[in-house]
Amino acid sequence: MDGTVWDSSENVAKAWTVKVKEAGFDKVVTQEDIKSVMGKPMDVIADTLFTYTKKGKQRNALREACENYENEYLREYGGLLYPEVVETWEKLKKEGYHLYIVSNCQAGYVEAFLEFFRIPWGKPSCLIEDIECYGNNFLQKDENIKLMAERNKLTKACYVGDIQSDYDATAKAGFPFIHATYGFGKINVPVPEIHKFSDLSDVVKEVLS
């Protein structure tokens, strides 16, 4: 999601700073801090950004507080949706493609995104048919990609992402990958690319042909 369909880093940083200060730390979480860890599981993010906390109960408590308030904050204030995301999804849906979201985020984050932008989800008739994330089941992204494919009986699929770990997870899951080059990272092997989200309607046809 992050770096592929939207950029929530500014508002995530604001939300986390509130909880960090409430916990008694004179620290500020910056937008660049958040961008540097986007796409990683929440426990890894906490270990990276909250080095001034004691690993274990204290760090976990701060992480959970940040996760919960982040979801609440994003439901109210949202983030920067990249151009033509919804329009491209609608075009792909009309062409018969099925759309799903798999993320390394905490539980409730994907829902906050969908609810803020009023994107219908959760049923085959909806724009986004199904979602899954690390926070729901603590599975790594490759396992959740496979789970999504199995749960929805997909015989052909691809994953769109922006950072190396997205590619690594997709390759491990056994599916083709499309790199969103406008996002937060680079990929160390040649892969199909989109330079803006609307490119997806053409590139996906080539990848899945």
TACOR-V74461 format. One record per residue. N is the residue number from 1. PSI is psi in degrees with one decimal (none if undefined). OMEGA is omega in radians with two decimals (none if undefined). D_FIRST is the distance of its C-alpha to the first C-alpha in Angstrom with 1 decimal. Layout:
BEGIN
N:PSI:OMEGA:D_FIRST + N:PSI:OMEGA:D_FIRST
END
This chain:
BEGIN
1:-61.1:-3.08:0.0 + 2:126.8:-3.11:3.8 + 3:-5.2:3.12:6.2 + 4:-50.5:3.12:5.2 + 5:-22.6:3.10:5.3 + 6:171.0:3.06:6.4 + 7:106.1:-3.13:8.3 + 8:7.2:-2.93:9.6 + 9:-38.2:-3.11:11.6 + 10:-47.4:-3.11:14.9 + 11:-30.6:3.04:15.0 + 12:-43.8:3.12:13.8 + 13:-42.2:3.12:16.6 + 14:-45.6:-3.12:19.0 + 15:-43.7:-3.11:18.4 + 16:-37.9:3.13:18.8 + 17:-38.6:3.09:21.9 + 18:-48.1:-3.07:23.5 + 19:-33.4:3.08:23.4 + 20:-43.8:3.14:24.4 + 21:-37.4:3.08:27.4 + 22:-30.4:3.13:28.3 + 23:-3.4:3.06:28.5 + 24:11.0:-3.13:31.1 + 25:130.9:3.12:29.5 + 26:66.8:-3.08:30.2 + 27:154.2:3.06:26.9 + 28:128.8:3.02:24.2 + 29:121.8:-3.08:20.5 + 30:164.7:3.07:19.5 + 31:-38.5:3.12:16.5 + 32:-35.8:3.04:17.1 + 33:-49.0:-3.09:17.3 + 34:-44.2:3.14:13.8 + 35:-33.1:-3.08:12.5 + 36:-17.6:-3.10:14.7 + 37:2.9:-3.13:13.1 + 38:136.1:3.10:9.3 + 39:-10.1:3.13:8.0 + 40:154.6:3.07:11.5 + 41:152.2:-3.02:13.0 + 42:-34.0:3.13:14.3 + 43:-36.0:3.10:17.9 + 44:-40.5:3.10:17.4 + 45:-44.8:3.14:16.0 + 46:-41.6:3.13:19.0 + 47:-29.3:-3.13:21.4 + 48:-43.8:-3.01:20.2 + 49:-25.7:-3.04:20.4 + 50:46.0:-3.12:23.0 + 51:-16.9:3.13:25.7 + 52:1.1:3.06:28.3 + 53:163.1:3.05:28.0 + 54:127.3:3.14:29.9 + 55:133.5:-3.09:27.8 + 56:-130.9:-3.02:28.0 + 57:-46.2:-3.09:28.7 + 58:-46.7:-3.12:28.3 + 59:-40.9:3.13:25.0 + 60:-38.6:3.13:23.6 + 61:-41.8:3.12:24.9 + 62:-41.2:3.11:23.3 + 63:-47.1:-3.12:19.9 + 64:-38.6:3.10:20.3 + 65:-42.0:3.12:21.5 + 66:-43.8:3.13:18.6 + 67:-49.7:-3.06:16.0 + 68:-43.8:-3.13:18.1 + 69:-33.8:3.08:18.8 + 70:-47.9:3.13:15.2 + 71:-44.5:3.13:14.4 + 72:-44.2:-3.11:17.6 + 73:-43.2:-3.11:17.1 + 74:-31.0:3.05:13.8 + 75:-31.1:-3.12:15.5 + 76:-40.5:-2.99:18.2 + 77:-14.9:3.08:16.8 + 78:-151.5:-3.14:13.2 + 79:-170.5:-3.11:11.5 + 80:105.9:3.08:11.5 + 81:129.2:3.14:10.2 + 82:153.6:-3.08:10.6 + 83:138.8:2.97:13.8 + 84:22.0:3.10:14.4 + 85:-56.1:-3.09:11.1 + 86:-41.0:3.13:13.0 + 87:-39.7:3.12:16.1 + 88:-42.4:3.05:14.7 + 89:-44.5:-3.13:13.5 + 90:-39.2:3.10:16.9 + 91:-45.9:3.13:18.7 + 92:-40.3:3.12:17.2 + 93:-43.8:3.13:18.1 + 94:-28.8:3.14:21.5 + 95:-0.3:3.05:22.0 + 96:5.0:3.10:21.6 + 97:153.0:3.11:18.2 + 98:134.6:-2.99:16.4 + 99:133.7:-3.10:12.7 + 100:157.4:3.07:10.7 + 101:125.9:3.01:7.5 + 102:128.1:-3.05:7.9 + 103:157.7:3.04:6.5 + 104:10.6:-3.02:9.0 + 105:176.2:3.06:9.0 + 106:161.4:3.07:12.2 + 107:134.9:3.09:13.7 + 108:-14.7:-3.09:13.2 + 109:-47.1:3.13:10.0 + 110:-41.6:3.12:8.2 + 111:-39.1:3.11:11.7 + 112:-42.7:3.09:12.0 + 113:-51.0:-3.08:9.3 + 114:-39.7:-3.12:11.0 + 115:-38.8:-3.14:14.4 + 116:-42.4:-3.11:14.2 + 117:5.1:3.08:13.6 + 118:47.9:3.12:15.9 + 119:119.8:-3.12:14.0 + 120:140.8:-3.09:16.1 + 121:162.5:2.96:14.9 + 122:-7.8:3.12:16.7 + 123:157.1:3.13:19.4 + 124:-27.6:-3.14:20.1 + 125:-11.6:-3.08:21.2 + 126:162.1:3.12:17.9 + 127:-49.1:3.03:15.3 + 128:115.3:-2.98:12.7 + 129:-32.5:-3.05:15.2 + 130:153.7:3.10:13.8 + 131:154.3:3.03:11.2 + 132:150.5:-3.13:11.5 + 133:163.3:3.14:10.7 + 134:-40.3:-3.08:12.8 + 135:-19.6:3.12:14.3 + 136:-38.7:-2.99:15.8 + 137:-1.9:3.13:17.7 + 138:27.5:3.02:17.4 + 139:146.5:3.07:16.8 + 140:163.9:-3.00:15.2 + 141:-39.1:3.13:12.3 + 142:-38.1:3.12:15.0 + 143:-36.9:3.12:16.8 + 144:-31.2:3.03:14.1 + 145:-45.8:3.10:13.5 + 146:-40.1:3.11:17.3 + 147:-43.8:3.13:17.6 + 148:-43.5:3.13:15.4 + 149:-42.5:3.14:17.6 + 150:-44.0:-3.09:20.7 + 151:-33.3:-3.10:20.1 + 152:10.5:3.06:19.6 + 153:48.4:-3.13:22.3 + 154:130.9:3.10:20.3 + 155:-20.3:3.11:22.7 + 156:128.0:-3.09:20.6 + 157:162.6:3.01:16.9 + 158:162.9:-3.13:14.4 + 159:137.1:3.11:10.9 + 160:125.7:3.14:8.9 + 161:-179.6:-3.02:7.4 + 162:-10.6:-3.08:8.7 + 163:164.7:-3.06:10.7 + 164:-41.2:-3.11:13.8 + 165:-27.1:3.03:12.9 + 166:-46.9:3.11:10.4 + 167:-46.2:-3.11:13.4 + 168:-43.8:-3.14:15.8 + 169:-41.3:-3.13:14.3 + 170:-43.7:3.11:14.2 + 171:-41.3:3.12:17.7 + 172:-33.8:3.12:18.9 + 173:-14.7:3.07:17.9 + 174:26.4:-3.12:19.8 + 175:155.9:3.06:17.5 + 176:156.8:-3.03:17.1 + 177:143.1:3.03:14.2 + 178:127.8:-3.08:13.1 + 179:124.2:3.00:12.3 + 180:97.0:-2.98:10.5 + 181:-18.2:-3.12:13.4 + 182:-0.5:-3.05:12.6 + 183:-146.0:-2.96:9.8 + 184:-1.8:-3.05:11.0 + 185:176.0:3.11:13.0 + 186:161.8:3.13:15.5 + 187:139.2:-3.00:16.4 + 188:8.2:3.06:20.0 + 189:156.4:3.10:21.0 + 190:129.0:3.11:21.2 + 191:160.3:3.02:18.5 + 192:145.3:-3.04:17.8 + 193:151.7:2.87:15.9 + 194:138.6:-3.11:14.5 + 195:-11.5:2.94:15.5 + 196:156.0:-2.96:14.0 + 197:-33.2:-3.11:11.8 + 198:-17.5:3.06:15.1 + 199:-20.9:-3.02:16.3 + 200:-34.9:-3.08:14.4 + 201:-29.7:3.09:17.2 + 202:-43.4:-3.05:19.7 + 203:-38.1:-3.11:18.1 + 204:-32.3:3.11:17.0 + 205:-39.9:3.12:20.7 + 206:-41.0:-3.09:21.9 + 207:-38.2:-3.06:19.8 + 208:6.6:-3.12:20.7 + 209:none:none:24.2
END
